[in-house]
């Protein structure tokens, strides 16, 4: 397939994305080994990529082709029982369908992952059916709804890597002057966070000395503080049993682009990913 790839149609990714892909590769291998070794014959495991992309990228560092998360998942041995790749873009979907070929274990979904995950994928991951999943939620900015995250957490069957797009939030919603936000960006933030409680999490009072004594002044909290507030939502509102402190993914200027979360109901999974995260912190 590489001989016919039009690289101009592929996303270009930086070193931070290559690190994320390496993390997914390492954990997918361990996860598939564990699930495949289950004694119960009805046990099966599914891989879900909610913003799958085209399957490949171009490295900004080397200008070479880099396997995307779909190709990493497809190359995992032992294999998953099924693969579900979702994307809203028609060109990306066509590339994924070309990857699928005649495979009967790979399903490509064209549409909004917020609808498809809840309607088509989660019903196949019922706890009582001994089906488990590994899901990558890597949105293009704020295009993920809290209800999707919450539904996955409440199902108790699926482990999640989640991209928390703090840079996109800072550019569009987390402005120093809250009155300068557009209603559209506020709605997007409400959808991602689940309600408008993010405003209380992002803007904290800071005492400021004036000629007339102390008075409150608003300021935004740090990126790490925002991420921790969201981690608490994953634990309390989405009901995940384990949510690791996220890994800050930074560009070459040391600016945090996003935080990579891992959420699970399995203590063994937590230990494995904690070990992997520690190698890249």
C-alpha positions as CSV (number, residue, x, y, z in Angstrom):
1,X,0.0,0.0,0.0
2,X,2.9,2.4,0.7
3,X,3.7,2.6,-2.9
4,X,0.4,4.3,-3.8
5,X,0.1,6.5,-0.7
6,X,-0.5,10.2,-1.5
7,X,1.3,11.7,1.5
8,X,-0.2,15.1,0.7
9,X,-3.5,13.7,2.0
10,X,-2.0,12.5,5.3
11,X,-1.7,14.5,8.6
12,X,1.8,15.6,9.6
13,X,2.6,14.7,13.2
14,X,5.2,16.0,15.6
15,X,7.4,14.0,18.1
16,X,4.7,14.3,20.8
17,X,2.3,12.3,18.6
18,X,4.9,9.7,17.9
19,X,5.3,9.3,21.7
20,X,1.6,8.9,22.1
21,X,1.5,6.2,19.4
22,X,4.4,4.4,21.0
23,X,2.5,4.4,24.3
24,X,-0.6,3.0,22.6
25,X,1.5,0.3,20.9
26,X,3.1,-0.8,24.1
27,X,-0.1,-1.0,26.0
28,X,-2.2,-2.6,23.2
29,X,0.3,-5.4,23.2
30,X,0.1,-6.1,26.9
31,X,-3.6,-5.7,27.0
32,X,-4.1,-8.1,24.1
33,X,-1.8,-10.7,25.8
34,X,-3.8,-10.5,29.0
35,X,-7.2,-10.7,27.4
36,X,-6.2,-13.5,25.1
37,X,-4.9,-15.6,28.0
38,X,-8.3,-15.6,29.8
39,X,-9.5,-19.2,30.5
40,X,-13.1,-18.4,29.9
41,X,-13.7,-19.2,26.1
42,X,-16.4,-16.6,25.7
43,X,-14.0,-13.7,26.7
44,X,-13.2,-11.4,23.7
45,X,-11.7,-8.0,23.3
46,X,-12.4,-5.2,20.9
47,X,-10.3,-2.2,19.7
48,X,-12.1,1.1,19.2
49,X,-10.6,4.2,17.6
50,X,-13.2,7.1,17.7
51,X,-11.1,9.6,15.7
52,X,-9.2,7.1,13.6
53,X,-7.7,9.3,10.9
54,X,-6.4,7.8,7.7
55,X,-4.3,5.0,9.3
56,X,-1.0,6.6,8.6
57,X,0.8,9.9,9.2
58,X,3.9,11.7,8.0
59,X,6.5,12.4,10.6
60,X,7.6,16.1,10.8
61,X,10.9,14.9,12.3
62,X,11.9,12.4,9.6
63,X,9.4,13.1,6.7
64,X,8.8,9.3,6.7
65,X,5.5,7.4,6.9
66,X,4.4,6.7,10.5
67,X,1.8,4.0,11.3
68,X,-1.2,5.6,12.9
69,X,-3.2,4.1,15.7
70,X,-5.4,1.9,13.4
71,X,-2.3,0.3,11.8
72,X,-0.8,-0.2,15.3
73,X,-3.9,-1.9,16.5
74,X,-4.1,-4.1,13.4
75,X,-0.5,-5.1,13.9
76,X,-0.9,-6.1,17.5
77,X,-0.2,-9.8,18.2
78,X,-2.1,-11.6,19.6
79,X,-4.9,-9.8,17.6
80,X,-8.1,-8.2,18.9
81,X,-11.3,-10.0,18.1
82,X,-12.7,-6.9,16.3
83,X,-11.6,-3.5,15.3
84,X,-13.9,-0.5,15.0
85,X,-12.5,2.6,13.3
86,X,-14.6,5.8,13.2
87,X,-14.1,9.1,11.4
88,X,-16.2,11.9,10.1
89,X,-14.0,12.7,7.1
90,X,-14.9,10.9,3.9
91,X,-11.3,10.8,2.6
92,X,-10.0,9.3,5.8
93,X,-12.8,6.8,5.8
94,X,-12.0,5.7,2.2
95,X,-8.3,5.1,3.2
96,X,-9.4,3.1,6.2
97,X,-11.7,1.0,4.0
98,X,-8.8,0.4,1.7
99,X,-6.9,-0.9,4.8
100,X,-9.7,-3.2,5.7
101,X,-9.9,-4.9,2.3
102,X,-11.7,-8.2,2.7
103,X,-11.1,-8.4,6.5
104,X,-14.2,-9.5,8.4
105,X,-12.9,-8.4,11.8
106,X,-12.5,-4.7,10.9
107,X,-15.4,-2.3,10.8
108,X,-15.1,1.3,9.4
109,X,-17.8,3.7,10.5
110,X,-18.4,7.0,8.7
111,X,-20.0,9.6,11.0
112,X,-20.0,11.3,14.4
113,X,-18.3,9.1,16.9
114,X,-20.4,10.5,19.7
115,X,-23.4,8.8,18.1
116,X,-21.7,5.7,16.8
117,X,-19.9,4.7,20.0
118,X,-23.1,4.8,22.1
119,X,-25.4,3.4,19.4
120,X,-23.3,0.8,17.6
121,X,-20.2,-0.1,19.6
122,X,-21.0,-0.1,23.3
123,X,-23.9,-2.6,22.9
124,X,-21.2,-5.0,21.8
125,X,-19.2,-4.5,25.0
126,X,-21.6,-5.7,27.6
127,X,-20.1,-6.6,30.9
128,X,-22.2,-9.7,31.4
129,X,-21.1,-11.0,27.9
130,X,-17.4,-11.1,29.0
131,X,-16.5,-8.6,26.2
132,X,-13.9,-5.9,26.9
133,X,-12.6,-3.0,24.9
134,X,-9.6,-0.7,24.5
135,X,-10.7,2.7,23.2
136,X,-8.7,5.6,21.9
137,X,-10.5,9.0,22.1
138,X,-8.1,11.4,20.3
139,X,-10.4,14.2,19.1
140,X,-9.6,17.0,16.7
141,X,-10.0,19.7,19.3
142,X,-13.3,19.9,21.2
143,X,-15.2,17.4,19.1
144,X,-15.9,14.9,21.8
145,X,-19.0,14.9,24.0
146,X,-19.0,14.2,27.7
147,X,-21.9,11.8,27.3
148,X,-19.7,9.6,25.2
149,X,-17.0,9.5,27.9
150,X,-19.6,8.9,30.6
151,X,-21.3,6.1,28.7
152,X,-18.0,4.3,28.3
153,X,-17.2,4.7,32.0
154,X,-20.5,3.5,33.2
155,X,-20.3,0.4,30.9
156,X,-17.4,-0.8,33.1
157,X,-16.0,-2.8,30.1
158,X,-13.6,-0.5,28.3
159,X,-10.3,1.1,29.0
160,X,-9.6,4.5,27.5
161,X,-6.8,6.7,26.4
162,X,-8.1,10.2,26.1
163,X,-6.6,13.3,24.6
164,X,-7.5,16.3,26.7
165,X,-7.0,19.2,24.3
166,X,-5.8,21.9,26.6
167,X,-4.2,24.1,23.9
168,X,-7.5,24.2,21.9
169,X,-9.3,25.1,25.1
170,X,-6.9,27.9,25.9
171,X,-7.3,29.4,22.4
172,X,-11.0,29.3,22.3
173,X,-12.7,28.9,25.7
174,X,-10.3,29.5,28.5
175,X,-9.7,33.2,27.8
176,X,-8.5,35.5,30.6
177,X,-11.5,37.7,29.9
178,X,-14.5,35.3,30.1
179,X,-16.8,37.9,28.4
180,X,-14.7,37.6,25.2
181,X,-15.7,34.0,24.6
182,X,-18.1,33.3,21.7
183,X,-21.4,31.5,22.5
184,X,-20.3,28.7,20.1
185,X,-17.0,28.1,22.0
186,X,-18.8,28.1,25.3
187,X,-21.3,25.5,24.0
188,X,-18.4,23.3,22.7
189,X,-16.8,23.5,26.1
190,X,-20.0,22.6,27.9
191,X,-20.4,19.6,25.6
192,X,-16.9,18.4,26.2
193,X,-17.0,19.0,30.0
194,X,-20.6,17.8,30.4
195,X,-22.0,21.1,31.9
196,X,-20.9,24.6,32.7
197,X,-19.1,23.7,35.9
198,X,-15.8,24.1,34.0
199,X,-16.1,27.8,34.6
200,X,-15.7,27.3,38.3
201,X,-12.8,25.0,37.7
202,X,-11.0,27.3,35.4
203,X,-11.5,30.7,37.1
204,X,-10.4,30.9,40.7
205,X,-10.4,34.0,43.0
206,X,-7.1,35.4,43.9
207,X,-6.7,37.9,46.8
208,X,-5.3,41.2,45.5
209,X,-4.2,44.0,47.8
210,X,-5.6,47.4,47.0
211,X,-5.6,50.8,48.7
212,X,-8.9,49.8,50.4
213,X,-7.8,46.4,51.6
214,X,-8.0,42.9,50.1
215,X,-10.4,42.2,47.3
216,X,-11.0,39.3,45.0
217,X,-9.6,39.2,41.5
218,X,-10.3,36.5,38.9
219,X,-7.5,34.5,37.2
220,X,-7.3,31.3,35.3
221,X,-5.8,28.3,37.0
222,X,-2.8,26.5,35.6
223,X,-3.1,23.9,32.8
224,X,-2.2,21.2,35.3
225,X,-5.0,22.4,37.6
226,X,-7.5,22.2,34.8
227,X,-6.4,18.7,34.0
228,X,-6.7,17.6,37.6
229,X,-10.3,19.0,37.7
230,X,-11.2,16.9,34.7
231,X,-9.5,13.8,36.2
232,X,-11.8,14.2,39.2
233,X,-14.8,14.2,36.8
234,X,-13.6,11.0,35.2
235,X,-13.5,9.4,38.6
236,X,-16.7,10.8,40.2
237,X,-19.0,11.5,37.3
238,X,-17.9,8.9,34.7
239,X,-17.3,6.3,37.4
240,X,-13.9,5.1,36.2
241,X,-12.2,3.3,39.1
242,X,-8.7,4.3,38.1
243,X,-7.6,7.5,36.4
244,X,-3.9,8.1,36.2
245,X,-2.5,11.6,36.5
246,X,-2.2,12.5,32.8
247,X,0.9,12.7,30.8
248,X,1.6,16.3,29.5
249,X,2.4,16.1,25.7
250,X,4.6,19.1,24.8
251,X,5.9,20.6,21.6
252,X,9.6,21.5,21.0
253,X,9.0,24.8,22.7
254,X,7.9,22.9,25.8
255,X,4.3,24.2,25.6
256,X,1.7,21.6,26.6
257,X,-0.5,20.7,23.6
258,X,-2.7,18.2,25.4
259,X,-2.8,15.8,28.3
260,X,-3.0,12.1,27.7
261,X,-5.3,10.4,30.2
262,X,-5.7,6.7,30.9
263,X,-8.9,5.6,32.6
264,X,-9.8,2.1,33.6
265,X,-11.7,-0.2,36.0
266,X,-8.8,-2.6,36.2
267,X,-6.0,-2.2,38.8
268,X,-3.7,-4.3,36.7
269,X,-4.2,-2.0,33.7
270,X,-3.4,1.0,35.9
271,X,-0.1,-0.5,37.0
272,X,1.0,-1.3,33.4
273,X,0.2,2.1,32.0
274,X,1.7,3.9,35.1
275,X,4.9,2.0,34.3
276,X,4.7,3.1,30.6
277,X,3.9,6.7,31.4
278,X,6.8,6.9,33.8
279,X,9.2,6.1,30.9
280,X,8.0,9.2,29.1
281,X,7.4,11.7,31.9
